[in-house]
């Protein structure tokens, strides 16, 4: 996978892929605080993804996550309680 700004993102994560394939992407959410390790593969497989972003989250990660219609950003896991999914 190549990000919008040209970064190479490795999607070859065999064990993670095996776990994700056990779930239906249409009614499952993957939550992560890093795009390349946590969310890039689920996003490529069509999962709903949620990026937990803070002051250390790189802008390119926020941008990549924003490209997908099934993705959203939150500032903390507690904010999920106030979010309609």
Residue pairs with C-beta under 8 A, 6 or more apart in sequence:
1 8
1 9
1 10
1 11
1 40
1 44
2 8
2 9
3 9
3 60
3 63
3 64
4 60
4 63
4 64
4 67
5 60
5 63
7 60
9 35
9 36
9 40
9 64
10 36
11 40
11 41
11 44
13 41
16 41
17 41
17 45
20 30
20 41
20 42
20 45
20 47
21 45
23 47
25 42
25 45
25 46
25 47
25 48
26 46
28 47
28 48
29 47
29 48
29 49
29 50
29 85
30 38
30 39
30 42
30 47
30 48
30 49
30 50
31 38
31 49
31 50
31 52
31 77
31 80
32 38
32 39
32 49
32 50
32 51
32 52
33 51
33 52
33 53
33 54
33 57
34 61
35 51
35 58
35 60
35 61
35 64
35 65
36 61
39 49
39 51
39 65
39 71
40 64
42 49
43 49
43 65
43 68
43 70
43 71
46 70
47 70
48 70
48 71
48 85
49 65
49 68
49 70
49 71
49 72
50 71
50 72
50 73
50 74
50 80
51 57
51 61
51 62
51 65
51 71
51 72
51 73
51 74
52 73
52 74
52 75
52 76
52 77
53 61
53 62
53 73
53 74
53 75
54 75
54 76
62 73
65 71
65 72
65 73
66 73
72 83
74 80
74 83
